Amino acid sequence: MDEATSTGIESGYQALFEHVSDGLLLVAPDSGRIRDVNECFTSMSGFACETLVGRRLVDVLVGEPDRDPVRALLDADEDVEWCLQRRDGETFWAELSASVGDVGGQRCVVTTVRDASERRHREKGWFEELVEHVPTGIFRARPDPDEPFLEGNPTIVELFDVTSRTDLLSTPVGDIFADGDDCQEFFEQVAEERVVSERVELRTLNDEPFWGQVTACRFTDAEGETYVDGAVKDVTEFREHRQGLEEQNERLQLLNRIVRHDIRNDMQLVQGMSDLLDDVEKGDTPHLETIRSRTEHVIELTDLMGELMDALVTESGSEREPTNLSFVLEREIRAARSSYPEATIRTRGNVPLVEVLANDMLRSVFRNLLSNAVRHHDGDEPTVEVSAELEDDWVLVKVADDGPGIDPERRDVIFGKGEKGVDSEGTGLGLYLVYTLVDHYGGSVWIDDNDPRGSVFNVRLHLA
């Protein structure tokens, strides 16, 4: 039988075919041409049965699908939602599903069509209500910045200081950009990339400038019309805050250079000059020792202040990166042995050959812990033992000493800014620096008792 004519379906199936509540189409599986339609589909589409029979399924769809629609329906795991054409030129959304069967002795693709317009209308209503109340400016426009806005929610009306939505819809989109070149570049990006998100300088219709995060998406609807949907958020306060942080970092770096270079250099000169006074009379020796002691203290202070300022800059901007733990530990242990020859500083076991999430400032963590263990010791020959062990995705480093220990009541505050150790004449910044850095790395630091005496400083770091 010719595919362009109705097949003359058996009476039993014909009754079911005509009385089902959904639209039905019988489609030839090879050519995709419609063999028959039921009354429900003709009412839905407005086309007579005689008009539809013989046409291809793709002819009733709005827009060309990416692949053969019959094959797409049969391969789909769930209903497919497509836009269909009505006889009066209007369109409607429908849910389609298909299965293969024998009807009237012929192999057919039985296609079910369910009008989804009402459901989509309800969903659109919910979405529109959300758009109306969201605290972000939402708009629709043409892809031409010289054309006016097509839609806008109350937030964008308020954002650009417009009297009413009507006034906004008579405003060219390009007028909200403070710089015409920025506007042109933005719309060129939208044309090329489809979705663009940029932070640009905007202006209200009263010519008040502000910084906005503009996100726009280009799309083409079922009728072939191209639009740009976008969202605008005022980020002026965020940008000013970020600029303030950047300026603060610049000031810290300047202060760092002054502390490290000018003050430290001057104190090293004083220290060098004091070494030339070794032959002074015995009565002046206490004054000379005071000069040396205070000079060493100021040099230590400038070193710690410099490291602390580096840590503050690191905390606000520098990213963590894979850092070789064993290399850092071994280097700092060698440096500590050189600085404190009276102390025994050793490792227990092998340090795991792993990388941790940190940065170059990790050296300051262990330098200060080793120095702290020696300087706060109450004996002549301090012993410090360093060990490390893996714990799943972490590594735990322990710095244990045999000193006087730390009162448990002080352990929660000893890492605070300005806290000093037992009988310490130090600056109180070393352990604060340790805590600041380890916290930035996403790790943790705490204190336990050592056996038989002393303290154990624990540093847990995340493996890279």
Secondary structure, DSSP 4 states (H G I P E B T S, - for coil): --TTS-----HHHHHHHHH-SSEEEEE-TTT-BEEEE-HHHHHHH---HHHHTTSBGGGGBSS--SS-HHHHHHH-SS-EEEEEE-TTS-EEEEEEEEEEEEETTEEEEEEEEEE-HHHHHHHHHHHHHHHHH-SSEEEEE-S-TTSBPSEE-HHHHHHTT-S-HHHHTTSBGGGGBSSHHHHHHHHHHHHHHSEEEEEEEEE-TT--EEEEEEEEEEEE-TTS-EEEEEEEEE-HHHHHHHHHHHHHHHHHHHHHHIIIIIIHHHHHHHHHHHHTTTTS-GGGHHHHHHHHHHHHHHHHHHHHHHHHHHHHHHHHHPPPEEEEHHHHHHHHHHHHHHH-TTSEEEE-SPPP--EEEE-TTHHHHHHHHHHHHHHT-SSSS-EEEEEEEEETTEEEEEEEE-SS---GGGTTTTTSTT---TT--S-S-HHHHHHHHHHHTT-EEEEEE-SSSSEEEEEEEEB-
